[in-house]
């Protein structure tokens, strides 16, 4: 009979993660007055009433010159051109796929915005339209880049690079988009033997680092070979480390994930999400981040 772990509720002091977010932040709730200075311009998440700039959402006040906006702490993904996203195909339509990307509206991947298998670039024909379900079908996970934003806020994607395409043999982790740090690259091969795609939309894909890059498939063939136990253990440990960082609102990027992974090595994978273990490894990772920044 399997052992069952029972625990009683206990009050724990939350970690102060303000240092990892760039020092003290001006947090506001809906209805809070941000400033009474009429020289500021109104940005997203604010409105003007009685010559006062007031927050309409709960979040962090951001100032760019005279423009003031409030970035919501918890919100759906708002796409920006150039973002890297991980999404799931929800529907195959005429000359397009609908993709769930944690946004208000389904994103769109046009048939004209993909590379054909083998990386071939040419005009898409009626035969290509008939073969759309052979490339991507409902339930498939993909990585893509935001190409444009429609007037209603929906996102248009493209996969015109061999680093994008169908995802297979990995684990999907869903977090708040506000916790994913924007970087030059969101594809990381970690030295622990696994790779991560940190989607700007809060979808994170963890998978075994491929031994060689297969450019012949053009990103639409799934490797269905069994994954070794050692790789599965690394992926599971990374997944639990990411959940530990999320629990303490630590920003997610390659260095923070790697430091947390290394701090978790003395513990078993299943123990990482125990509150006392989570706090220990996150504190160690946080201290290493502060030391490296200093």
N, C-alpha and C positions, 0 to 999 in steps of 0.2 A: 504494500500500500504506500502510495507516495506521501511524503511529508508535507504538511501544510503549515505555512508561516502565519502566525497571528500576531497582530500588533495593536497596541492601544494608542489613541490619539495623544499627541504631545505637542505643546507649543514650541515652535522653532523660530528663531530670529531670521528674517529674510536677508539674503545677501544684498549688499549695496553694490549694484553694477553700474553706478553712474560714471565711475572712472573709465569703464570700457566704452562708454558712449560719448566720450569726449568731454568729461567734466560735468558740472552742474547744468541741468536743462531746465528751461522755463516750462513747466507743465501747467496746462489749463484744462478746465472742464467747460462744457457748454454753458454759455451765459457769462463766463468770466470776462472782465474787461482786460484787454491786452495793453492798450495805451490810449491816452486821451490826446496825444499829439496828432494834430490834423495834417501834419506833413507826410505821414506814412500812406502808402498805397495798399488797398485791400487785396489780399491773395486768397487762395483756396482755404476753406475752413474758417472764414471770418465774414462778418458783416458789420455795417456801420449803423449806429443808432445814437441819436443825441450827441453827435460829434465824438463818439467813442467807438473804438475798434473792438469788437466783441467776438469771442470764439464761438463757433457753431458746432464744433466737435471736440471730443476729448483727445488731447495729444500734446505734441511738443511744438513750441513756437519757433519758427525759423525765420531769420531776417536776411535778405539779400539786398544790400543798399537800403532803399526806401520801401521795398516790397516786403510785406509781412504775411506769412501764411502759417497754418497749423497743420502739421503732419499727424494724421490719426495714428494712435498707438495700435489699434486693432481695426483693420479694414480689409475689404476685398482688394485684390491686386489691381492697380491702375497701370496699364502698360505704358512703356516709353520706348521709342524707336531705338533699336540696338540691344534691347534686353534679351538675355538668354532665358528661355522658359522650358519647363518640362510639362507636357500635357498628355491627356488621354483622348483618343478619337471617340466621339460619341455618335457620329452620324456620317454616312457617306452620301453626298448629294451630287447634283449635276456639276461636274467640273470643280468640285470643292469638297473639303472635309470640314466638319464641325469639331472643334477641340475644346475640351474642358481645361481651363488654365487658372482656376481659382479666381476668375474675374466676374464682374456683374453679368456680363453677357458671354455666350460661347464665342471663342476665337475662331478664325477662319483660316484654313490652309488651302490656297488655290492650287489646282492642278498645274497651272503655269508657273507656280512658285517653288516647284520641287526639282531636284535632280532625278533623272531617270536612272534605273539600275545601271551600274558601271560608270556613273558620273557623266553620262552622255547629255549634251546640251543641244536641243533642237526644238522646233515647234511641236507642240503636242497635237496628236491626231485623234480621230474618232476611235482608233484601236486602243490608244492610251486611255481614253475615257472609259472604255469597256473594261479595261484591266485595272481600274483604280482599286478595286477591292483586293487585287493580288498584291498591291504595294502596301496599302494600309487599310485595315478594317476596324469595325467597332471593338473597343477594348484595348487596342494597341497603344502602347506608350511611346511618345516621341520626344526628341529634343529639337528645338527650333529657335529661330531668332525673330524678334518683332520687326516687321518690315514697315508697317504703317498703322495709323490709328484712324478708324472711321469716325464720321461726325457724331455718331451716337455713343462713342467710347469703346466700341468693339475693336478687337485687335486683329490685324492681319499678319500671318506668320509666313516665313519662308525657310526652306531647308536646302538652299543652293550652296551647300558645302558638304564635303564628305565627312566632316566631324558631326554633322547633324543627321537625324534619321530615326529609325525604329530602335527601341531599347528592349533588351531581353536579358534574362539571368541577373537579376538584381533585386534590390529592395527600395520601395518608394516610401519616403517619409514626408509628411505634410506638416508644415510649420507656418507661423505668421510671416507674411512677406516682409514685415518691418524688421525682422530679425536677421535677414540675409544681407550681408554687407556687400555693397557694390564694389566690384573690382575690375581690373582690366580683363581678366579671364575668369570664367566660372567653371572651367573644366580642370580638375586637379587629379594628378596621379600621386597618391600619398605613398610615402616610403614604407608604410606598413603592409603593402601588397594589394590594396584596393584603391579604387578611384571614385570620385564623387562629382556629380554635376549639381551645382548650387543654383537652382532656378530662381530668378528674381521674383517669380510668382509664389515662392514658398514651397514649391515641390522639389524635393531633393532626391536624387537617384544615386544609390550606392551599388557598385558592381565590381567584379574582379578585374584587376588591371589586365588588359589583353596582352599576350606575349608579343604579338605583332599586329600592326594596324592593317586591317583588311580593307583596301580601297576598291577592290573589284566589285563588291556587292552594291556600292552606292548607297549604303545605309538602309537597305530594305530586306535583308535576309537575317533571320534570327538564329544565333548559335544555340542549339539545343543539347549540347554535350553536357554530361553531369558535371556539376561544380564540386571540386574537392572539399572535404570537410574542413580543412585548414582555412580555405578561402571563405567558407560560409561562417566560420567562427569570427574571422576578422570583420566581415560585413555586419554580423550581429553585434559585435562589440562597438563598431562605429555607430550603428543605429542607436544603441542605448546611450552612447556618449552624446550624440546630438540631442536626444530627448532630455538628457541631464542638463545640457547647456540651455535648452529651451525653457526648462522648468525654472531656471534662475535668470531668465531674460538676458543671457549673454549673446552678443552678436556672433553670427555664424560665418566663419571664413576658414580657409585651409589651415591657418596657424592655430586658431582657437580649437578646432576639431582635433588636430594632431596632438596638441598639448593635453587635451582632455583624454584622448586615447592612451597616451603614454602614462598619464596619471592613473588610469584605470587598470593597467596591466597586473598589479598585485591582487586584484579582485577577480572573482569569477564573473562571467558575463551576466548571469542571472541576478547577481547581487548589485550591479551598477545602479539599478533604479530604486534600491532601498534608500529612503530619505537620508539616513546618516552617511551612507557611502557616497551618494550623489553629492551631498554637501562637501564632503572631504575632497573628492577629485575635482569638483568645480572650483573650490577655493585654491587648490594647488595650480590648476590651469590658469586661473585668474591672476595669481601672483606671478607666474612665469610671463604672462602677457604684459603685466605692469612693469616687470623688470626689463623685458625686451624693449618696451616703449621708452623706458627711462634711459 
